[in-house]
């Protein structure tokens, strides 16, 4: 599944001011692209134009070569996996019912849904016998986010959108889930777009990083290319931050200090 955005613009005031302006990029089959930049730069707005949670004022989004403007919005959203920071599980539904929401809406037979729920819970390292009948409030934050990933994968999408999916988790759980999702994404050959404020996360997970500022793309490339700092000064400053943090930690350890535990 390939994704292409061409000259995307989003205005909330009828065209006077654009929150996103002239954004264009392509994501190949099985590729993970990270959108990064300061708060308010337009990265989440750009992400939401892909499944039409935000309608572009101008420009085109194509998935698998098809213009999404010609598709039914509900059908489009059901065909795309979507994971966001606050997890968003339905608190009144069991874990099994949460994971099976989209298949039920698509009219799948009950037995097929049950089999799919079991497969997905195992895929995200949750024991169906332990968690399927439980309610979201009975699970930890990390377990709930695993359920969120399972729900996003329920209908077998080829495209995943991830809006700060690890942001609300503690550092240990965040690192664990990040690694698990990366392995899963490669195993399933998912095409994915990730929005994150965490530059280390983008550098470790993405095949390619797109840097946005004030609604426009100011730099893009493979993590190894951007870390070298060529091009836009803002991109260079942004990419330098993880290196500065690593240097400070190395200095602490070199001075006989201990890394925070």
C-alpha positions in Angstrom: 0.0 0.0 0.0 1.5 3.3 -1.1 0.5 6.7 0.1 1.0 10.1 -1.7 0.2 13.6 -0.5 0.5 16.3 -3.1 0.4 20.1 -2.4 -1.8 19.7 0.7 -3.2 22.9 2.2 -5.5 23.2 5.1 -7.3 26.5 6.0 -9.8 26.9 8.8 -10.9 30.4 7.9 -11.9 30.0 4.3 -8.5 30.3 2.8 -7.0 33.4 4.5 -4.6 31.6 6.7 -3.2 28.1 6.2 -2.3 25.8 9.0 -0.7 23.4 6.5 0.5 24.8 3.1 2.0 23.0 0.2 2.8 19.7 2.0 3.7 16.8 -0.3 5.5 13.5 0.3 5.1 9.8 -0.6 5.4 6.7 1.6 6.3 3.4 0.0 5.0 0.0 0.8 6.3 -1.2 4.2 7.9 2.2 4.9 7.5 4.1 8.2 7.7 7.9 7.9 7.8 10.1 10.9 6.5 13.7 11.0 8.3 15.8 13.5 8.4 19.5 14.5 7.4 21.9 17.3 3.9 22.0 18.6 1.5 23.7 16.2 3.7 23.0 13.1 0.9 21.2 11.3 2.1 17.6 11.6 -1.1 16.2 13.3 -3.3 18.2 10.9 -1.4 16.7 8.0 -1.8 13.2 9.4 -5.6 13.7 9.7 -5.9 14.7 6.1 -4.9 11.1 5.2 -8.1 9.6 6.6 -10.1 12.7 6.1 -10.6 13.5 9.8 -9.5 16.9 8.4 -10.6 17.7 4.9 -7.8 19.4 2.8 -8.7 22.8 1.5 -6.6 22.0 -1.5 -4.3 19.3 -2.8 -4.7 15.5 -3.2 -4.2 12.4 -1.0 -3.8 9.2 -2.9 -3.8 5.7 -1.3 -2.8 2.9 -3.6 -3.1 5.4 -6.5 -6.7 6.3 -5.7 -7.8 9.8 -4.8 -9.3 9.6 -1.3 -11.7 12.5 -2.1 -13.8 10.1 -4.1 -14.2 7.6 -1.4 -16.8 7.4 1.3 -15.2 8.9 4.5 -16.5 6.2 6.8 -15.3 3.4 4.6 -11.9 5.1 4.2 -11.4 5.4 7.9 -12.4 1.8 8.5 -9.7 0.7 6.0 -6.9 2.5 7.8 -5.5 1.6 11.2 -5.4 4.6 13.6 -3.6 4.7 16.9 -3.4 7.8 19.1 -1.9 9.0 22.4 -4.8 8.7 24.7 -5.6 5.2 23.6 -9.4 5.8 23.3 -10.7 2.4 24.3 -14.5 2.3 24.8 -14.7 2.1 28.7 -18.1 0.3 28.6 -16.9 -2.5 26.3 -14.8 -5.5 27.1 -11.4 -5.9 25.6 -12.7 -8.4 23.1 -15.5 -6.1 22.1 -13.1 -3.1 21.7 -10.8 -5.1 19.4 -13.8 -6.4 17.4 -15.4 -3.0 16.8 -14.5 -2.5 13.2 -15.0 -6.1 12.1 -18.5 -5.9 13.6 -19.2 -2.7 11.7 -18.0 -4.4 8.5 -20.5 -7.2 9.1 -18.1 -10.0 9.9 -19.6 -13.2 11.2 -19.4 -13.7 15.0 -17.0 -16.7 14.9 -14.7 -14.9 12.5 -14.6 -11.9 14.8 -13.8 -14.1 17.8 -10.9 -15.8 16.0 -9.5 -12.5 14.8 -9.7 -11.0 18.3 -7.8 -14.0 19.7 -5.1 -13.8 17.0 -4.6 -10.1 17.5 -4.3 -10.2 21.3 -1.7 -12.9 20.9 0.1 -10.8 18.3 0.4 -7.8 20.7 1.5 -10.2 23.5 -1.7 -10.3 25.5 -3.2 -13.6 26.6 -6.8 -13.8 25.3 -7.9 -16.1 28.1 -6.6 -13.5 30.6 -7.8 -10.2 29.1 -10.6 -10.7 26.5 -13.4 -10.5 29.0 -11.9 -7.7 31.1 -12.7 -4.0 31.0 -10.2 -1.4 29.9 -10.0 0.1 33.4 -8.7 -3.3 34.7 -5.6 -3.0 32.5 -2.4 -1.0 32.8 -1.6 1.8 30.5 0.8 -0.3 28.5 -1.7 -3.2 28.2 -4.4 -0.7 27.1 -2.1 0.6 24.4 -1.4 -2.9 23.2 -5.2 -3.3 22.9 -5.3 -0.1 20.9 -2.8 -1.5 18.4 -4.8 -4.7 18.2 -8.0 -2.8 17.5 -6.2 -0.7 14.8 -5.1 -4.0 13.1 -8.4 -5.7 13.4 -9.6 -5.3 9.8 -6.2 -6.1 8.3 -5.2 -2.6 7.1 -2.1 -2.0 5.0 -1.8 1.6 6.2 -1.4 2.7 9.8 -1.6 6.3 11.2 0.0 6.8 14.6 -0.5 10.1 16.5 1.9 10.2 19.5 0.9 6.5 20.3 3.5 6.1 23.0 3.4 9.6 24.5 1.2 8.8 27.6 3.3 5.8 28.7 6.1 5.6 31.2 9.6 5.4 29.7 10.2 1.7 30.2 6.8 0.7 28.7 7.2 3.2 26.0 10.6 1.8 24.9 9.2 -1.8 25.1 6.1 -1.0 23.0 8.1 1.0 20.5 10.4 -1.9 19.8 7.5 -4.3 19.6 5.6 -2.1 17.1 8.7 -1.7 14.9 9.1 -5.4 14.7 5.4 -5.9 14.0 5.4 -3.2 11.3 8.2 -4.8 9.5 6.8 -8.3 9.9 3.4 -7.3 8.4 4.9 -4.9 5.9 2.7 -2.1 7.1 2.9 1.3 5.5 2.9 3.8 8.4 3.0 7.5 9.2 4.0 8.4 12.8 3.6 11.8 14.4 5.9 12.3 17.4 7.5 15.1 19.4 10.3 12.7 20.5 13.3 13.1 18.2 15.0 9.9 19.5 11.8 8.0 18.8 11.8 9.3 15.2 15.4 8.5 14.7 15.2 5.0 16.0 11.9 4.0 14.4 11.6 5.8 11.0 12.9 4.9 7.6 12.5 8.5 6.7 11.8 11.7 8.8 9.9 14.7 7.5 10.5 17.9 9.5 7.7 20.5 9.6 7.7 24.1 10.7 4.8 26.6 10.5 2.8 24.4 8.3 5.5 23.6 5.7 8.1 20.9 5.2 11.6 22.3 5.9 13.6 19.1 5.6 13.3 15.4 5.0 15.5 12.4 4.6 16.8 9.2 6.2 17.7 9.5 9.9 21.4 9.1 9.2 21.2 11.9 6.6 19.4 14.4 8.8 21.6 13.7 11.9 24.6 14.9 9.9 22.9 18.3 9.9 23.0 19.4 6.3 20.4 21.8 5.0 18.0 23.9 7.0 19.4 25.4 10.3 16.1 24.6 12.1 16.4 20.9 11.1 20.0 20.9 12.2 19.1 22.2 15.7 16.3 19.7 16.0 18.5 16.8 15.1 21.2 18.0 17.4 19.1 17.6 20.5 19.3 13.8 21.0 23.1 14.0 20.5 23.4 16.7 23.2 21.3 14.5 25.6 23.6 11.5 24.8 26.7 13.6 25.4 25.4 14.8 28.8 24.7 11.2 29.9 28.1 10.1 28.7 29.7 12.9 30.6 27.8 11.9 33.8 29.0 8.3 33.5 32.5 9.4 32.6 32.7 11.6 35.7 31.8 8.6 37.9 28.1 9.5 38.2 25.3 7.1 37.6 22.6 7.3 35.0 19.2 7.9 36.5 17.4 4.7 37.4 
